[in-house]
């Protein structure tokens, strides 16, 4: 019989590429991972992993089992949580993954409200940008992913229209992009600028998805941006702009908890927005604790 704990180990090995890396991810020892993989192969009746020198790859059977593992583990988690809630044994558990600017703005409000309304529910938080956070959700590593996408620019996000088709989507808010320029910049006092008017500026870009979107928006405005610096850390973007090293287009949410020292915000034209949502799997959407957390995230977006 194939056990859920063995499937979790197989997924970790497939994701990391080695027993030692999987052990670090799972918080156990390398021999423990090796033993569980042997037990899984015995249960399956066929090899699941082939070692070639220092490399490790899945066999055809291993690939098939990894494909099914995500759905099996998600369904099992949903069943455990729902039965526990119905039985009154515990209020439930929710593992939430959020992108950084969501973690510093929407998530604290939602978590505080969740703790007040459902003190028995254990909620944990991890950070990841989409699409990594969505992979974690499908892989059974969390119950809710707070994510975003840019749906309004053709070609900016090729997977955006279909990447959430298999998920339950709870809309949280629409986040507008604003310009950020050094305080002595020619547009700082004007308060607004068109993307085309910033064509000759050095740019500072954010996460990979945001960078792709920035390039698409600028190309639609007739130019390709010269990106001098790129960082996933929004305070670093703000600091670079404040030091006079370039301009940026940032979501308003990213500025909500950071004081832009040495920089000024301006209105960008045309208006560009991103959609922020809370995502979960259909099975997990039936779990009371997950439903409650989705409600609190949506409420936080309305505040």
C-alpha positions as semicolon CSV with decimal commas, in nm:
position;residue;x (nm);y (nm);z (nm)
1;X;0,000;0,000;0,000
2;X;0,132;0,345;-0,092
3;X;0,145;0,578;0,208
4;X;0,095;0,954;0,201
5;X;0,424;1,020;0,386
6;X;0,609;0,831;0,114
7;X;0,441;1,042;-0,155
8;X;0,552;1,358;0,022
9;X;0,910;1,233;0,020
10;X;0,889;1,140;-0,349
11;X;0,763;1,488;-0,437
12;X;1,045;1,649;-0,239
13;X;1,305;1,430;-0,411
14;X;1,158;1,506;-0,754
15;X;1,149;1,879;-0,679
16;X;1,500;1,910;-0,530
17;X;1,684;1,646;-0,736
18;X;1,857;1,465;-0,450
19;X;1,795;1,279;-0,124
20;X;2,008;1,522;0,077
21;X;1,826;1,831;-0,058
22;X;1,489;1,663;0,001
23;X;1,594;1,584;0,358
24;X;1,679;1,950;0,420
25;X;1,344;2,060;0,278
26;X;1,151;1,806;0,484
27;X;1,351;1,863;0,803
28;X;1,471;1,505;0,838
29;X;1,788;1,303;0,772
30;X;1,915;1,177;0,437
31;X;1,902;0,810;0,553
32;X;1,536;0,860;0,650
33;X;1,456;0,985;0,299
34;X;1,646;0,691;0,147
35;X;1,455;0,441;0,364
36;X;1,116;0,590;0,277
37;X;1,200;0,588;-0,094
38;X;1,295;0,219;-0,070
39;X;0,966;0,147;0,106
40;X;0,774;0,333;-0,163
41;X;0,949;0,144;-0,443
42;X;0,869;-0,184;-0,269
43;X;0,503;-0,082;-0,244
44;X;0,496;0,026;-0,608
45;X;0,673;-0,290;-0,721
46;X;0,899;-0,101;-0,961
47;X;1,191;0,143;-0,949
48;X;1,088;0,507;-0,925
49;X;1,429;0,675;-0,940
50;X;1,739;0,605;-1,148
51;X;2,083;0,733;-1,045
52;X;2,331;0,818;-1,321
53;X;2,657;0,931;-1,166
54;X;2,576;1,224;-0,942
55;X;2,246;1,291;-1,113
56;X;1,907;1,148;-1,025
57;X;1,602;1,122;-1,250
58;X;1,255;0,977;-1,225
59;X;1,158;0,663;-1,410
60;X;0,836;0,661;-1,611
61;X;0,659;0,509;-1,311
62;X;0,811;0,775;-1,083
63;X;0,689;1,055;-1,310
64;X;0,338;0,908;-1,313
65;X;0,331;0,881;-0,935
66;X;0,454;1,240;-0,889
67;X;0,177;1,364;-1,121
68;X;-0,088;1,194;-0,908
69;X;0,075;1,278;-0,573
70;X;-0,035;1,644;-0,566
71;X;-0,403;1,563;-0,603
72;X;-0,384;1,272;-0,360
73;X;-0,214;1,476;-0,089
74;X;-0,443;1,777;-0,136
75;X;-0,751;1,557;-0,117
76;X;-0,620;1,381;0,192
77;X;-0,548;1,712;0,365
78;X;-0,895;1,840;0,283
79;X;-1,055;1,523;0,417
80;X;-0,852;1,532;0,740
81;X;-0,932;1,897;0,806
82;X;-1,303;1,868;0,730
83;X;-1,351;1,554;0,941
84;X;-1,157;1,711;1,229
85;X;-1,371;2,025;1,214
86;X;-1,694;1,827;1,200
87;X;-1,584;1,606;1,488
88;X;-1,495;1,912;1,693
89;X;-1,145;1,780;1,756
90;X;-0,980;2,102;1,642
91;X;-1,074;2,409;1,444
92;X;-0,830;2,335;1,165
93;X;-0,502;2,440;1,010
94;X;-0,430;2,673;0,722
95;X;-0,092;2,712;0,553
96;X;-0,088;3,043;0,368
97;X;0,167;3,146;0,106
98;X;0,184;3,511;0,002
99;X;0,397;3,742;-0,210
100;X;0,599;3,991;0,003
101;X;0,394;4,309;-0,045
102;X;0,080;4,111;0,039
103;X;0,249;3,970;0,349
104;X;0,319;4,318;0,485
105;X;-0,023;4,470;0,411
106;X;-0,321;4,241;0,354
107;X;-0,205;3,936;0,546
108;X;-0,152;4,092;0,894
109;X;-0,506;4,236;0,892
110;X;-0,653;3,906;0,778
111;X;-0,455;3,701;1,031
112;X;-0,552;3,928;1,320
113;X;-0,920;3,900;1,225
114;X;-0,885;3,523;1,182
115;X;-0,728;3,479;1,523
116;X;-1,001;3,690;1,683
117;X;-1,287;3,504;1,512
118;X;-1,134;3,153;1,519
119;X;-0,871;3,135;1,794
120;X;-0,841;2,758;1,763
121;X;-0,728;2,766;1,401
122;X;-0,353;2,738;1,344
123;X;-0,235;2,955;1,054
124;X;0,120;2,955;0,920
125;X;0,272;3,193;0,664
126;X;0,538;3,140;0,400
127;X;0,646;3,373;0,119
128;X;0,674;3,305;-0,253
129;X;0,600;3,496;-0,570
130;X;0,371;3,348;-0,834
131;X;0,403;3,116;-1,018
132;X;0,606;2,944;-0,742
133;X;0,328;2,998;-0,486
134;X;0,074;2,840;-0,723
135;X;0,303;2,540;-0,772
136;X;0,319;2,507;-0,393
137;X;-0,061;2,508;-0,374
138;X;-0,099;2,240;-0,640
139;X;0,181;2,042;-0,479
140;X;0,010;2,023;-0,140
141;X;0,254;2,255;0,037
142;X;-0,015;2,506;0,137
143;X;-0,392;2,545;0,147
144;X;-0,414;2,906;0,021
145;X;-0,191;3,108;-0,210
146;X;-0,226;3,487;-0,220
147;X;-0,118;3,572;-0,573
148;X;-0,145;3,831;-0,849
149;X;-0,144;3,864;-1,225
150;X;-0,149;4,136;-1,489
151;X;-0,435;4,049;-1,726
152;X;-0,469;4,372;-1,918
153;X;-0,157;4,387;-2,139
154;X;-0,146;4,148;-2,438
155;X;0,163;3,932;-2,418
156;X;0,262;4,050;-2,070
157;X;0,171;3,726;-1,897
158;X;0,110;3,445;-2,149
159;X;-0,010;3,196;-1,887
160;X;-0,233;3,440;-1,700
161;X;-0,557;3,356;-1,876
162;X;-0,543;2,983;-1,805
163;X;-0,312;2,931;-1,508
164;X;-0,596;2,945;-1,253
165;X;-0,857;2,743;-1,443
166;X;-0,834;2,445;-1,206
167;X;-0,841;2,656;-0,889
168;X;-1,101;2,831;-0,676
169;X;-1,041;3,205;-0,720
170;X;-1,141;3,454;-0,450
171;X;-1,083;3,811;-0,561
172;X;-0,925;4,033;-0,298
173;X;-0,858;4,369;-0,464
174;X;-0,736;4,550;-0,775
175;X;-0,398;4,713;-0,719
176;X;-0,295;5,014;-0,930
177;X;0,064;5,072;-1,038
178;X;0,219;5,407;-0,952
179;X;0,538;5,569;-1,074
180;X;0,831;5,630;-0,842
181;X;1,090;5,895;-0,931
182;X;1,373;6,067;-0,740
183;X;1,249;6,370;-0,544
184;X;1,431;6,615;-0,774
185;X;1,319;6,445;-1,095
186;X;1,154;6,662;-1,362
187;X;0,818;6,481;-1,309
188;X;0,829;6,485;-0,927
189;X;0,651;6,819;-0,907
190;X;0,416;6,747;-1,196
191;X;0,270;6,444;-1,020
192;X;0,201;6,241;-1,334
193;X;0,371;6,108;-1,646
194;X;0,296;5,887;-1,942
195;X;0,505;5,575;-1,986
196;X;0,626;5,711;-2,320
197;X;0,758;6,024;-2,144
198;X;0,986;5,802;-1,935
199;X;1,135;5,624;-2,236
200;X;1,484;5,763;-2,186
201;X;1,503;5,687;-1,814
202;X;1,699;5,408;-1,647
203;X;1,451;5,168;-1,484
204;X;1,456;4,966;-1,165
205;X;1,239;4,655;-1,190
206;X;1,088;4,410;-0,943
207;X;1,014;4,036;-0,947
208;X;1,040;3,836;-1,275
209;X;0,665;3,851;-1,342
210;X;0,664;4,227;-1,276
211;X;0,967;4,274;-1,501
212;X;0,797;4,093;-1,789
213;X;0,491;4,307;-1,740
214;X;0,694;4,631;-1,727
215;X;0,866;4,545;-2,056
216;X;0,528;4,471;-2,222
217;X;0,370;4,796;-2,100
218;X;0,668;5,001;-2,217
219;X;0,680;4,826;-2,554
220;X;0,310;4,905;-2,599
221;X;0,407;5,269;-2,532
222;X;0,667;5,250;-2,809
223;X;0,998;5,179;-2,636
224;X;1,197;4,907;-2,462
225;X;1,294;5,007;-2,108
226;X;1,660;5,014;-2,009
227;X;1,654;4,814;-1,687
228;X;1,969;4,897;-1,491
229;X;1,873;4,718;-1,170
230;X;1,630;4,440;-1,080
231;X;1,541;4,312;-0,735
232;X;1,255;4,120;-0,572
233;X;1,287;4,345;-0,264
234;X;1,050;4,643;-0,293
235;X;1,227;4,848;-0,021
236;X;1,546;4,802;-0,225
237;X;1,367;4,932;-0,538
238;X;1,249;5,236;-0,340
239;X;1,598;5,293;-0,201
240;X;1,756;5,279;-0,546
241;X;1,504;5,529;-0,681
242;X;1,559;5,753;-0,379
243;X;1,933;5,749;-0,449
244;X;1,863;5,887;-0,796
245;X;1,956;5,570;-0,984
246;X;1,640;5,538;-1,190
247;X;1,261;5,530;-1,198
248;X;1,019;5,247;-1,123
249;X;0,657;5,139;-1,156
250;X;0,538;4,980;-0,833
251;X;0,203;4,849;-0,708
252;X;0,042;5,080;-0,453
253;X;0,036;4,786;-0,214
254;X;0,417;4,776;-0,219
255;X;0,430;5,137;-0,099
256;X;0,170;5,098;0,175
257;X;0,417;4,988;0,443
258;X;0,737;5,162;0,322
259;X;0,824;5,531;0,340
260;X;0,980;5,627;0,003
261;X;1,267;5,838;0,139
262;X;1,422;6,054;-0,132
263;X;1,155;5,951;-0,385
264;X;0,815;6,078;-0,500
265;X;0,515;5,889;-0,631
266;X;0,348;6,000;-0,954
267;X;0,042;5,888;-1,146
268;X;0,126;5,675;-1,450
269;X;-0,073;5,699;-1,772
270;X;-0,228;5,490;-1,906
271;X;-0,349;5,341;-1,577
272;X;-0,211;4,991;-1,518
273;X;-0,357;4,750;-1,263
274;X;-0,290;4,405;-1,129
275;X;-0,545;4,161;-0,990
276;X;-0,482;4,020;-0,641
277;X;-0,659;3,698;-0,548
278;X;-0,663;3,422;-0,290
279;X;-0,640;3,079;-0,452
280;X;-0,715;2,730;-0,326
281;X;-0,798;2,388;-0,465
282;X;-1,163;2,283;-0,509
283;X;-1,134;2,010;-0,245
284;X;-0,976;2,247;0,004
285;X;-1,247;2,508;-0,052
286;X;-1,483;2,277;0,139
287;X;-1,267;2,287;0,453
288;X;-1,416;2,525;0,716
289;X;-1,081;2,671;0,825
290;X;-0,980;2,741;0,465
291;X;-1,315;2,904;0,388
292;X;-1,281;3,125;0,696
293;X;-0,931;3,235;0,594
294;X;-1,048;3,315;0,240
295;X;-1,325;3,529;0,389
296;X;-1,078;3,723;0,602
297;X;-0,842;3,787;0,311
298;X;-1,131;3,917;0,100
299;X;-1,243;4,139;0,390
300;X;-0,889;4,274;0,430
301;X;-0,895;4,378;0,065
302;X;-1,210;4,584;0,123
303;X;-1,061;4,781;0,411
